Amino acid sequence: MSNLDRLRAAFRQSLDLTAEYDVDVLEYRGIDKWDSLAHMSLVAEIEDVFDVMIDTEDVIDMSSFTKAREILEKNGVVFG
C-alpha cells in the first residue's frame, strides 16, 4: 500500500467513511463527521500509521486532506 493510500485509509477510518468516499477533496468541517473530536482522532491515527509526531501548530493547520499530506511530507513521509 502506498503512503497516499495509507493516508486515505487513515482519513476513512477516523471519520468513519466508506472505501468509496473521495477523501482527497475533504476539508475540515466540510462534512459533519469531521468535527473537533474527530480531528483529534484523525491526528492520532495519522501519527500511528506514519510513526510521526505532529506538532501543535500543524495539528491546528491540518485543515484538509491536502494539508495533511503537506504536513506529513514536512515530517519526512515520501509520497510517490
N, C-alpha and C positions, 0 to 999 in steps of 0.2 A: 504494500500500500504506500503510495506517495505521501509526502508531507502535506500536500494540498488536500488529498483525500482524508488524511488523519485530522486535519483542521476542520474539514466539513463534517466529519463524523463527530467531533467534539461539540460542534455547534448543534447538530441534530440531537445528540444525546442530552446535552444540558438543557436545551429548550424544548425537548420532547416533540421533535418534528419527525415527519415521515422521511424515509430514504429518498423519496422523490422530490422533496422540498428543495428549491433552489436557494441555498443559504448564501451563495456568492453575492447576492444583492441586499442581504439583510443589514438593517441599521438599528441601533439602539432605540427601543420603544417604537420601532416600525411595526412590530406585532405585539399583541397583548402579552404573550408569553415572555417577552424579553423585558422584564421589569428589573428593579434594583436587586432583588433577591436572586433572580435567575442570572443576572450579570455576575454576581459573586460566584455562583456555581459554575458558570462558564469559565471564568478566570481560573478557578481551581482545577477544572477538567483540563484546560489547555496546559496549565503548569504540570499536571501529572503526565499527560500524553507526551509532552515535549521535554520533560525534565528540565524546566527553566523556572526561574523566579521572576515574576513580572513586578516591577516597582510600582509604587502607589500612583505616581504621575501617569504611567502607562495604563494602569487599571482605569483611571478616570478618563483617559483619552481613547480607550477602546470603544469607539462609537459605531463600528461596523465590522463586517467580515473582512473587508479590505484593510481596515486599520489594524485589526488583529494580526493579519498576515504581515504587515509592515513592522509591527512591534516584535513579532517572532523573528523576522529577518534581522532586526537590530540586535536581537539576542543570539544570533548565530545560527538560526534554523535556515536551511537552504531549501528553496522551492524551485523545482526544475521545470 
